[in-house]
Amino acid sequence: MTRVPDAAPPGAGPPAETLTHDAPTAGGRPEDGQPGGAERSLIRAAAELAAGARGPAADWDRTGALPDSVRKDMASAGLLGADLPRRYGGAGLGPAALGEAAAHLGGVCSALRGLLTVQGMVAAALARWGTREQRADWLPRLASGELTAGFAATEQAAGSALGAVETRIEDSRDGADIEVSGRKKWITFGEVADVFLVLGKSRGKLATVLVEADRTGVSREPVTGQLGMRAARIAHVTFDAVRVPRSHLVAPPGLGLSHVAATALDHGRFTVAWGCVGMAEACVADAATHAAARSQGGVPLADHQLVRSLLARCWVRTAGARELARRAAEFRVPGAGRGVTETIVAKYAAAAAAASVSRDTVQILGSAGCEPDSRPGRHFRDAKVMEIIEGAQHVSELHIADRLLRQFGAPPVSGTRRPGEPV
């Protein structure tokens, strides 16, 4: 969970070796990025995994833990680092296929989608900004599921304003290595992550560094009972003078937020957007099914005009969110750094749709929507979290409005954020 909408600044150049999506597989259409045959197989794998999780998901939410066996199933299905190039062990998924996979998972369990998201965030940042050696070392292990990743950015005083992080990345006393000291909050899968991509400051400049969880000085505090994403093994993590090799720095200091973290967050927004589409679609299905089957006083619930109005609004909001997510996928086809604003728009609309549609579905289901194992009830709680993480709704509005106004020649309003700046 990361509460910031930063994006890579327009015109930020790629590293020496730019990674783009593999060529579309047989049956795909390169002009619009539609999934090909192999990609459709992975989408089916995500759908099957989601179908198998529909029953257990309520238990995972109640106990606050996605089982380790499920993480292994995700890896076996090829869904971790799925959009990485095949030379790094990924499946080479294009944006549309990745989005559909996230929608299937998100429609059943936000923790499942969260695993896809955080693994992809760290992998995307390394793929774009890591050295050749870092890519060769870390990416295959992330794609295979040998390593579970955590993105350690948020702090007590640095949520939406990640530029205010206080974590220190300093030279060790002997100068041979570097030391990381600080406390990070709300790390998705932080309780079980094997490696963290940590955002901090090095000599006053924002920097990112990879820190293995088993190093001396790393301690975790599991988070339980939070509003949503209860099965996502969220934890607060403290780094107490943790010593790591200098080669673990990802990109030079000064690029930690604007480039490395921004790439991770952009990737996260995209899969969160599609996960929200899945949540909204699942709620529409549950609401329509209940309305069609339920009667009150001998009158079918579906015959009530107010219920029909709610269903219509839910369907329209959900369909609109899907189309914006699909549009973002099309803009992202050329490769890293493309479709940033379109992705923010999609995430903004999809999170709003998931929140309103889940709320209305609980209303239609009545007491059934409030039961402990209610999927719409769980999505209702999770959707509120989606409106906060990877770019809070109100901050995203500033970015969207700024882009719109600049398109028509207006200068940014004083006090609003220019794209790429921390908030």
C-alpha positions as CSV (number, residue, x, y, z in Angstrom):
1,M,0.0,0.0,0.0
2,T,1.5,3.3,-1.1
3,R,-0.3,6.6,-0.9
4,V,1.2,8.7,-3.6
5,P,0.4,9.4,-7.3
6,D,3.8,10.4,-8.5
7,A,4.6,9.6,-12.1
8,A,7.8,9.6,-14.1
9,P,8.2,13.1,-15.5
10,P,7.5,13.6,-19.1
11,G,10.6,13.3,-21.2
12,A,12.5,11.3,-18.6
13,G,14.9,9.2,-20.6
14,P,15.2,5.4,-20.3
15,P,18.4,3.7,-19.1
16,A,21.0,2.3,-21.5
17,E,18.9,-0.7,-22.2
18,T,15.2,0.0,-22.6
19,L,12.8,-2.9,-21.9
20,T,9.6,-3.1,-23.9
21,H,7.0,-5.7,-24.1
22,D,7.8,-8.8,-26.1
23,A,6.2,-9.1,-29.5
24,P,2.5,-10.1,-29.4
25,T,2.0,-13.8,-29.4
26,A,0.1,-15.7,-32.1
27,G,-3.4,-14.4,-32.5
28,G,-2.6,-11.0,-31.0
29,R,-3.1,-7.7,-32.7
30,P,0.0,-5.5,-32.3
31,E,-1.9,-2.4,-33.4
32,D,-4.1,-2.4,-30.4
33,G,-2.3,-4.7,-27.9
34,Q,-5.1,-7.3,-27.7
35,P,-4.0,-10.5,-26.0
36,G,-2.7,-13.3,-28.2
37,G,-2.9,-17.1,-27.7
38,A,-0.3,-17.5,-25.0
39,E,-1.6,-14.4,-23.2
40,R,-5.1,-15.8,-23.3
41,S,-3.8,-18.9,-21.6
42,L,-2.5,-16.8,-18.7
43,I,-5.7,-14.9,-18.5
44,R,-7.5,-18.3,-18.2
45,A,-5.0,-19.3,-15.5
46,A,-5.8,-16.1,-13.6
47,A,-9.6,-16.8,-14.0
48,E,-9.2,-20.4,-12.8
49,L,-7.1,-19.3,-9.8
50,A,-9.7,-16.7,-9.0
51,A,-12.5,-19.2,-9.3
52,G,-10.8,-21.5,-6.9
53,A,-10.3,-18.7,-4.4
54,R,-13.9,-17.5,-4.4
55,G,-14.8,-19.6,-1.4
56,P,-11.6,-19.4,0.6
57,A,-11.2,-15.6,0.1
58,A,-13.6,-14.9,3.0
59,D,-11.5,-17.1,5.3
60,W,-8.3,-15.4,4.2
61,D,-9.9,-12.0,5.0
62,R,-11.1,-13.2,8.4
63,T,-7.7,-14.7,9.4
64,G,-5.7,-11.9,7.8
65,A,-3.4,-14.0,5.7
66,L,-3.1,-15.1,2.1
67,P,-1.7,-18.7,2.5
68,D,1.9,-19.3,1.3
69,S,0.5,-22.1,-0.9
70,V,-1.6,-19.5,-2.8
71,R,1.5,-17.4,-3.5
72,K,3.2,-20.6,-4.8
73,D,0.1,-21.2,-7.0
74,M,0.4,-17.7,-8.4
75,A,4.0,-18.3,-9.3
76,S,3.3,-21.7,-10.8
77,A,0.7,-20.1,-13.0
78,G,3.2,-17.6,-14.3
79,L,1.4,-14.6,-12.9
80,L,4.3,-13.0,-10.9
81,G,6.3,-10.6,-13.0
82,A,4.0,-11.7,-15.8
83,D,4.7,-8.7,-18.0
84,L,8.5,-9.1,-17.8
85,P,10.3,-10.1,-21.0
86,R,10.8,-13.9,-21.4
87,R,14.5,-13.5,-21.2
88,Y,14.0,-12.7,-17.5
89,G,11.5,-15.5,-16.9
90,G,8.4,-13.4,-17.4
91,A,5.5,-14.2,-19.7
92,G,5.9,-11.1,-21.8
93,L,2.2,-10.1,-21.2
94,G,1.1,-6.9,-22.8
95,P,-0.9,-4.3,-20.9
96,A,-4.4,-5.6,-21.9
97,A,-3.6,-9.2,-20.8
98,L,-2.1,-8.0,-17.6
99,G,-5.1,-5.9,-16.9
100,E,-7.6,-8.7,-17.5
101,A,-5.6,-11.0,-15.2
102,A,-5.7,-8.3,-12.5
103,A,-9.5,-7.9,-13.0
104,H,-10.1,-11.6,-12.5
105,L,-8.0,-11.7,-9.3
106,G,-9.4,-8.4,-8.0
107,G,-13.0,-9.6,-8.5
108,V,-12.4,-12.3,-6.0
109,C,-9.7,-11.1,-3.5
110,S,-7.8,-7.8,-3.3
111,A,-4.9,-9.6,-1.7
112,L,-4.5,-11.9,-4.7
113,R,-4.5,-8.8,-6.9
114,G,-2.2,-7.1,-4.4
115,L,0.4,-9.8,-4.8
116,L,0.3,-9.4,-8.6
117,T,0.6,-5.7,-8.1
118,V,3.5,-5.4,-5.6
119,Q,5.6,-8.0,-7.4
120,G,5.0,-6.2,-10.7
121,M,5.8,-2.8,-9.2
122,V,9.3,-3.8,-8.0
123,A,10.0,-5.8,-11.1
124,A,9.0,-2.9,-13.3
125,A,11.2,-0.5,-11.5
126,L,14.2,-2.8,-11.8
127,A,13.5,-3.6,-15.4
128,R,13.5,0.0,-16.3
129,W,16.1,1.5,-14.0
130,G,18.2,-1.4,-12.7
131,T,21.7,-2.2,-14.1
132,R,22.2,-5.1,-16.4
133,E,23.6,-7.1,-13.5
134,Q,20.6,-6.2,-11.2
135,R,18.2,-7.2,-13.9
136,A,19.9,-10.5,-14.5
137,D,20.2,-11.3,-10.8
138,W,16.8,-10.2,-9.4
139,L,14.2,-10.3,-12.2
140,P,14.2,-14.1,-12.8
141,R,13.8,-14.7,-9.1
142,L,10.9,-12.3,-8.9
143,A,9.2,-13.8,-11.9
144,S,9.6,-17.4,-10.7
145,G,8.3,-16.6,-7.2
146,E,11.5,-17.6,-5.6
147,L,11.4,-14.1,-4.0
148,T,8.4,-12.2,-2.8
149,A,8.9,-8.4,-3.1
150,G,7.8,-5.5,-0.9
151,F,7.7,-1.8,-1.9
152,A,8.8,0.2,1.2
153,A,8.0,3.8,0.6
154,T,5.4,5.2,2.9
155,E,6.4,6.5,6.3
156,Q,4.5,8.1,9.2
157,A,5.1,11.6,7.9
158,A,5.4,10.7,4.2
159,G,2.3,9.3,2.7
160,S,1.2,11.3,-0.3
161,A,4.3,13.4,0.1
162,L,7.0,10.8,-0.5
163,G,9.6,13.5,-0.9
164,A,9.4,13.9,2.8
165,V,10.8,10.4,3.6
166,E,13.3,10.3,6.5
167,T,14.8,6.9,5.9
168,R,18.6,7.3,5.6
169,I,20.8,5.5,3.0
170,E,24.3,6.2,4.1
171,D,27.9,5.0,3.6
172,S,28.9,2.4,6.2
173,R,31.6,3.4,8.6
174,D,34.3,1.5,6.7
175,G,33.0,2.9,3.4
176,A,32.7,-0.5,1.8
177,D,28.9,-0.8,1.9
178,I,25.8,1.3,2.7
179,E,23.5,1.3,5.7
180,V,19.7,1.8,5.6
181,S,17.9,3.2,8.7
182,G,14.3,4.1,9.0
183,R,10.7,2.8,9.6
184,K,8.3,2.1,6.7
185,K,4.6,1.6,7.1
186,W,1.8,-0.2,5.3
187,I,4.0,-2.5,3.1
188,T,1.8,-4.9,1.2
189,F,3.2,-8.5,1.8
190,G,5.7,-6.9,4.1
191,E,5.2,-9.6,6.6
192,V,6.5,-12.3,4.2
193,A,8.6,-10.4,1.7
194,D,12.0,-11.7,0.9
195,V,13.3,-8.3,-0.4
196,F,12.2,-4.7,-0.2
197,L,12.7,-1.9,-2.6
198,V,13.3,0.9,-0.1
199,L,12.9,4.7,-0.8
200,G,15.1,6.9,1.3
201,K,17.6,9.8,1.2
202,S,21.3,9.6,0.4
203,R,23.2,12.8,1.1
204,G,19.9,14.8,0.8
205,K,18.9,13.1,-2.5
206,L,16.1,10.6,-2.9
207,A,17.4,7.1,-3.6
208,T,16.2,3.5,-3.8
209,V,17.9,0.4,-2.6
210,L,17.2,-3.3,-2.4
211,V,17.3,-4.8,1.1
212,E,16.9,-8.5,1.8
213,A,14.5,-9.2,4.7
214,D,16.9,-11.6,6.4
215,R,19.6,-9.1,6.9
216,T,20.6,-8.1,10.5
217,G,18.6,-5.0,11.6
218,V,15.4,-5.8,9.7
219,S,12.3,-6.2,11.9
220,R,8.6,-6.5,11.0
221,E,5.4,-5.6,12.8
222,P,2.4,-7.3,11.2
223,V,-0.7,-5.2,10.7
224,T,-4.1,-6.8,11.6
225,G,-7.7,-5.6,11.7
226,Q,-7.2,-2.8,9.2
227,L,-10.2,-1.6,7.1
228,G,-9.3,-3.5,3.9
229,M,-6.9,-5.8,2.2
230,R,-6.7,-7.8,5.4
231,A,-5.2,-10.9,3.7
232,A,-2.4,-9.0,2.1
233,R,0.1,-9.7,4.9
234,I,0.6,-6.0,5.4
235,A,3.4,-5.0,7.9
236,H,5.3,-2.0,9.2
237,V,9.1,-2.6,8.7
238,T,12.0,-1.1,10.6
239,F,15.5,-0.9,9.1
240,D,18.1,-0.5,11.9
241,A,21.4,0.3,10.3
242,V,20.9,-2.5,7.8
243,R,24.1,-3.1,5.9
244,V,23.8,-4.0,2.2
245,P,26.3,-3.9,-0.7
246,R,26.6,-0.7,-2.7
247,S,25.5,-2.7,-5.8
248,H,22.0,-2.8,-4.3
249,L,21.4,0.9,-5.1
250,V,18.9,1.2,-7.9
251,A,19.8,4.2,-10.1
252,P,21.9,7.1,-8.9
253,P,20.7,9.2,-5.9
254,G,18.4,11.9,-7.1
255,L,16.3,9.5,-9.3
256,G,14.8,7.5,-6.4
257,L,11.4,9.1,-6.5
258,S,11.1,10.8,-9.9
259,H,12.2,7.7,-11.8
260,V,12.5,4.5,-9.8
261,A,9.6,4.8,-7.4
262,A,7.5,6.6,-10.0
263,T,7.8,3.7,-12.4
264,A,6.8,1.3,-9.6
265,L,3.8,3.5,-8.7
266,D,2.7,3.8,-12.4
267,H,2.7,0.1,-12.7
268,G,0.8,-0.3,-9.5
269,R,-1.9,2.2,-10.5
270,F,-2.5,0.2,-13.7
271,T,-3.1,-3.1,-12.0
272,V,-5.1,-1.5,-9.2
273,A,-7.3,0.1,-11.8
274,W,-8.0,-3.2,-13.4
275,G,-8.5,-4.9,-10.0
276,C,-11.1,-2.3,-9.2
277,V,-12.8,-3.0,-12.5
278,G,-13.0,-6.7,-11.4
279,M,-14.4,-5.7,-8.0
280,A,-17.1,-3.6,-9.6
281,E,-18.0,-6.3,-12.1
282,A,-18.3,-8.9,-9.4
283,C,-20.5,-6.6,-7.4
284,V,-22.8,-5.9,-10.4
285,A,-23.2,-9.7,-10.9
286,D,-24.0,-10.2,-7.2
287,A,-26.5,-7.4,-7.1
288,A,-28.3,-8.5,-10.3
289,T,-28.4,-12.1,-9.2
290,H,-29.8,-11.2,-5.8
291,A,-32.4,-8.8,-7.3
292,A,-33.6,-11.4,-9.8
293,A,-34.0,-14.1,-7.2
294,R,-35.2,-12.2,-4.1
295,S,-38.8,-11.4,-3.4
296,Q,-40.3,-9.1,-0.7
297,G,-44.0,-9.4,0.2
298,G,-44.5,-11.5,-2.9
299,V,-43.0,-8.9,-5.2
300,P,-39.7,-9.6,-6.9
301,L,-37.0,-7.3,-5.8
302,A,-36.1,-6.6,-9.4
303,D,-39.6,-5.1,-10.0
304,H,-38.9,-2.2,-7.7
305,Q,-38.0,0.9,-9.7
306,L,-35.4,2.1,-7.1
307,V,-33.6,-1.2,-7.3
308,R,-33.6,-1.1,-11.1
309,S,-32.2,2.4,-11.0
310,L,-29.4,1.4,-8.7
311,L,-28.5,-1.6,-10.9
312,A,-28.5,0.7,-14.0
313,R,-26.1,3.2,-12.3
314,C,-23.9,0.4,-11.2
315,W,-23.7,-1.1,-14.6
316,V,-22.9,2.2,-16.3
317,R,-20.2,3.1,-13.8
318,T,-18.6,-0.3,-14.2
319,A,-18.7,-0.3,-18.0
320,G,-17.2,3.2,-18.0
321,A,-14.4,2.2,-15.7
322,R,-13.6,-0.8,-17.9
323,E,-13.4,1.3,-21.0
324,L,-11.0,3.8,-19.4
325,A,-8.8,0.9,-18.1
326,R,-8.8,-0.5,-21.7
327,R,-7.9,2.9,-23.0
328,A,-5.0,3.1,-20.6
329,A,-3.8,-0.3,-21.7
330,E,-3.7,0.8,-25.3
331,F,-1.7,3.9,-24.5
332,R,0.8,1.7,-22.6
333,V,1.5,-0.7,-25.5
334,P,4.6,1.2,-26.8
335,G,6.4,0.5,-23.5
336,A,7.6,2.0,-20.3
337,G,6.8,5.6,-19.6
338,R,3.8,5.7,-21.9
339,G,0.1,6.2,-20.8
340,V,0.9,7.7,-17.4
341,T,-1.9,10.2,-17.4
342,E,-4.3,7.7,-19.0
343,T,-3.5,5.3,-16.2
344,I,-4.1,7.8,-13.5
345,V,-7.5,8.6,-15.1
346,A,-8.3,4.9,-15.2
347,K,-7.3,4.3,-11.6
348,Y,-9.3,7.3,-10.5
349,A,-12.5,6.2,-12.3
350,A,-12.2,2.5,-11.5
351,A,-11.6,3.1,-7.7
352,A,-14.6,5.4,-7.7
353,A,-16.7,2.8,-9.5
354,A,-15.6,0.0,-7.1
355,A,-16.4,2.2,-4.1
356,S,-19.9,3.3,-5.3
357,V,-20.9,0.0,-6.9
358,S,-19.9,-2.0,-3.9
359,R,-21.8,0.4,-1.7
360,D,-25.0,0.1,-3.8
361,T,-24.6,-3.6,-4.0
362,V,-24.5,-3.9,-0.2
363,Q,-27.7,-1.7,-0.2
364,I,-29.5,-4.0,-2.6
365,L,-28.4,-7.2,-0.7
366,G,-29.5,-5.7,2.6
367,S,-28.6,-7.9,5.5
368,A,-27.0,-10.4,3.2
369,G,-24.5,-7.8,2.1
370,C,-23.6,-7.2,5.8
371,E,-22.8,-10.9,6.6
372,P,-19.2,-11.7,7.5
373,D,-18.6,-13.7,4.4
374,S,-20.3,-11.3,2.0
375,R,-18.1,-10.6,-1.1
376,P,-19.7,-7.2,-1.8
377,G,-19.2,-6.3,1.9
378,R,-15.5,-7.2,1.6
379,H,-15.2,-5.3,-1.7
380,F,-16.9,-2.3,0.0
381,R,-14.1,-2.2,2.6
382,D,-11.4,-2.9,0.1
383,A,-12.6,-0.3,-2.4
384,K,-12.2,2.5,0.1
385,V,-8.6,1.5,0.4
386,M,-8.3,1.6,-3.4
387,E,-9.3,5.2,-3.3
388,I,-6.3,6.0,-1.2
389,I,-3.4,3.8,-2.3
390,E,-1.2,4.5,-5.4
391,G,-2.7,8.0,-5.7
392,A,-5.4,9.4,-3.5
393,Q,-8.5,10.5,-5.4
394,H,-8.3,14.2,-4.7
395,V,-4.6,14.4,-5.5
396,S,-5.2,12.5,-8.8
397,E,-7.8,15.2,-9.6
398,L,-5.1,17.8,-9.5
399,H,-2.9,15.9,-11.9
400,I,-5.8,15.3,-14.3
401,A,-6.9,18.9,-14.2
402,D,-3.4,20.2,-14.6
403,R,-2.8,18.0,-17.7
404,L,-6.2,19.1,-19.2
405,L,-5.5,22.8,-18.6
406,R,-2.0,22.7,-20.0
407,Q,-3.5,21.0,-23.1
408,F,-5.5,24.1,-23.7
409,G,-2.7,26.5,-22.9
410,A,-3.5,27.5,-19.3
411,P,-0.7,27.7,-16.8
412,P,-1.0,25.5,-13.7
413,V,-2.8,27.0,-10.8
414,S,-0.5,28.1,-7.9
415,G,-0.2,25.4,-5.3
416,T,-1.1,22.5,-7.6
417,R,1.5,19.8,-8.4
418,R,3.2,19.6,-11.8
419,P,3.4,16.0,-13.1
420,G,6.3,14.2,-11.7
421,E,6.6,16.3,-8.5
422,P,5.9,14.7,-5.1
423,V,2.8,15.7,-3.3
